[in-house]
Amino acid sequence: MAERAAAAGESEIRRHELAAFLRSRRERISPERVGLERGRRRRTPGLRREEVAQLSAVGVTWYTWLEQARDIQVSVQVLDALARTLLLDTSERTHLFNLAGAVDPSPRTPCPSLTPALRGMLEQLEPYPACIQNSRYDILAFNRTYGRLLCDLDDVPQEDRNCMLLIYTDEQWRASVVDLEETARTMAAKFRASMAGHLAEPAWKVLLKRLQSASPEFREAWDRHEVVSARSRRKQIRNAHVGLLTLDHTDLWLGPDTGPRMVTYVPADEESRARLERLQELASRTG
């Protein structure tokens, strides 16, 4: 009973916050910015409610209820339309969806954790290979040693810099992984576990479809329905430039959930350490 009351109270707070946020965004937009005439009798600062409703293709009464914090359901399609009408930037759009308790269907939201300070940390970790990945295994940033660890990442198009794609489709990356079959299967299991929280998101569905289309090996691994949680482990990599490396892989999470993370590789022995130093020198000369 107490939990139900607490949930109802939180829902009411969210609705009032959402209503206030919508009003504030509506009132800051001049009619001219969205192609409307101001007229002589306009007393409302910014847009009127009926104008927002019309531009967003929703009912005036429904939108009025939304600004009155009524207990109504809001679809992601309507939220997307409101975000566009109200000219919300990335942070405002994220806030809108959070207040509505909805998942943003847009795959274009950038990683908020990729800051200049983190890029500087990647550089300072040299000669240890390090990168920043999101939960979808997109490689968002990397230092020079990581860029030469498994393949030449500088030669890989930005849209293909994804560990799932690379381990299943890139021959140079695959040749660098000593235990390829087990590693690829484990990656598929980790991807399935990670995707469970993002099943409705377009970017995840597009990546999954691309993997299934490009790799029979991935399709076989995916059909096993295996799941593995993220964990640190020792890896062996056969680098094309300096030979065999034995490295301890660690994920450093950049937030409270299993989202963006810094991935680091620390040498497990002195020979690997010396070879990483040579790899760093090579990367510095050719970078």
N, C-alpha and C positions, 0 to 999 in steps of 0.2 A: 504494500500500500504506500509506504513511504517512498519507495523507488519510483512508483508510478507518479506520485505527486511531484517528485524532484524532476522527472523527465518532462512533465507538463509545464513546470515552471521554467525549465531551460528552453523549451519550445516557444513559450510566450516571449521570453527575453529575445530570442533570435528573431521572432517576427517583428517585434518593435524596433530592433536594431536594423533589420532589413528595410522596414518602412521609412525610418529616418534617413537611411543611406540613400534610398531611391529619391526621396524628396530633395535631399541636398544636391544630388547629381542633376536632377531635373532643373532645379532653380538656377544652376550655374550656366546653363546652355542658352545662348540667345537664339531666337527663332531664325535669324539670318544664317547661323552656322549649319542649320539642317535644311536650308532652302525654303523657309517659311517667311511670310511678311509679318512685320511686327504689328501693324494696325495702330489706330489711335486710342483704343479703349483698353489696351493691355495693362493691367495692374499687377499681374502675377510676375515676379521675377523669373526670368527664364521661360521654359516651356510650360504649357498647361498640361494637365493630366490627360485630357482627350487627345492632345497632340502626340504625347508619348505613346498612348494606346494605338492611335492611327498609324504612326510610323513603325510600331512594333507588330502591327497586325493582330492585336488582342482587343478584347472588349473593353469599353470605357468603364463599365461597372466593375468588371473583374480587376482591372488595374487600380481603380479607386479602392477596392477592398484590400488590395495588396499594400497600398500606402496607409491604410487604416489598421494594418496589422491583423486582419481577419485570418482565421485558421483555414487556409485554402492550400491546395497542392499546386506546386509550380514545376512545370516540366523543364528539362534542360534546353529544349528548343526555345521556349519562351524566355528563359534567362539569357540565352545567347542573343536573341533578338533585342532584348532590353539593353544588354551590354553594348551592342552596336549602335542602337538609337541614342544612348546616353554618352557615347564616345568614351567609354571607359578604357583606361590604359591597362597594362598587364596586371599591376598590383590591385587596381580597383576591380577588375574582372574576377580575379582570384577571391577577393573579399566578398563579392556578390555571391559567388557559388558557395563559399564557405558558410555565409549567413543562411543561405537557403538549404544547406545540408545536402548539396548535390555535387556530382562529379563533373567537372568541366570536360566536355567532349573534344575541345580543341587540343590538338597535339602540338601546338606551336608555343606553348608556355615554356620559357627558358628555365634552366636550373637557377634558382635564386641564390644557391650557395657558391656559384662560380665567381669568386671575387678576385681582384688583383692580389690580395694578400695570399690567397690559396695558390695562385699561379706562382707567386714568389716562393712559397713553401716547396712547390714541386721542383723548382730550380735548386733550392738549397739542399734538397735530398740527394742530388747527384753525388756519387755515381750510382746510387740506388735507383733502379727504375721505379717510377711512380706515375699514376694517372688519376684522373677523377672520372668516375662513371656514375650514371644514374641507375635506377633500379631496372631499366630496360636493357642495360649493358651497352648503351651508347658511350663511346669514349669522348668526353667533353673537353678534356685538356690533358696534356702529358708533357713530361720533360724529355730531354734529348735521348737519354739512355733508353727510356721506355719506347721511344719512337723507333729505335733500332733493335729492340729486344726480340720480337717475334716476326716482324716484317718491317719494311720501310713505310711507316705510317704516313709520312709526308706525301707518298705517291698514291695513297688511298683516298678517293674522293670523300668529302666530309660526310655525305649521306651513307657511305658504306663503312664508316668507322664504328662498328658495332661488334662486340666480341662474339656474339652468337653467329652473325653472318661470317665473320672471319674464320672461326674455327670449323665451319661447315663448308665454306666456299673458296677460301683463299689458300692457294697451294703453298705459298711461302710460309704463311702462318701455321698451316697444318704440318708442314715439314719440320717446324721448330719444336713442336710438342712431342716429347719423348713417348709418353703413354697416350697416344691420340685417341684410341677407341674409348678407353675409360673416361678420359677427360671430356670428350665431346658428349658422351652419354650423361655424365654428371652435370655438365652445363645445361643440357636440355631439361634435366630434372630440377635444377635450380631456377631455370627460366619459368617452368610451369608453376613452381611454388610462388615465385615473385609475381606472376601474371594473375594469380587468384584475386588480388586486390584491384585489378585493372581490367577486368574482363570486358567492360563496355567501352573502353577507351579506343578511339580509332587508331592511334599510333601503334598500340600494341597489336591490334588485329591486323594492321597492314604488315607489320614485321613478321607475325606468325605466318601469314599467307605467303609472304616472300620466301621464308625459310622452307615451308612445305613445298613450294613450287620448285625451289632451286636444289634441294638436297633430299634424295631418297633416304640417305643415312639419318637425316634429321626426322623424317616422317616415321621411320622405324622406331627411333628413340622416343619420339613424342607419343606414339601409340602405346607405349608401355605404361603411361600414366604414372611414372615414378616422380617423386618429389624429394628434394634435398634442401635443407636450409643452408644459408650462407655460413661458411666456417673457414678458419685459417688452415692452411695445409702446406706441406713441403712439395715443391714442384721441381722437375728437371726440364730444362729447356736447351735444345741443341741450336745455339745461335750460329748463324751463317758466317759471322765474322770472327768470333773468338772461341768457338767450340762449346763444350758442355758446361752448363751452369746449374748448380744446385741452390735453389732459392726458397726462402720462407715467405709465403704469401700471407698478407694481413690486410683486412678491410678496416678502415677507420671511418666510422659513420659520422656524417656531417649534420645530422639532425636526430630527433627522437625516434624516427621510424627507419625502416630499411629502405631508404631512398638514396639520395646522392651519397657517395662515399669516396674516400681517397684509398686507392689500391697501391700497396707498396710491396716491393720484393727486396728482401735483405739476404745477402749471401750467407749460406750455411757453412761455408768453409773458406779457408784462406785462398785456395786456388780460384774459387768462384769470385772472391773479392777482387783479386788481381785481374781477372778477366773482365769484370765489370768496369774496372778503371780503364782498361784498354778500350773497351767498347765506348766509354764516355769520350775518350780522346778521339776515337774515330768519328763519333757523332758530332763532336765539336768542329772537326776539320771539314766535314761534309755538310754540316747544317747551315 
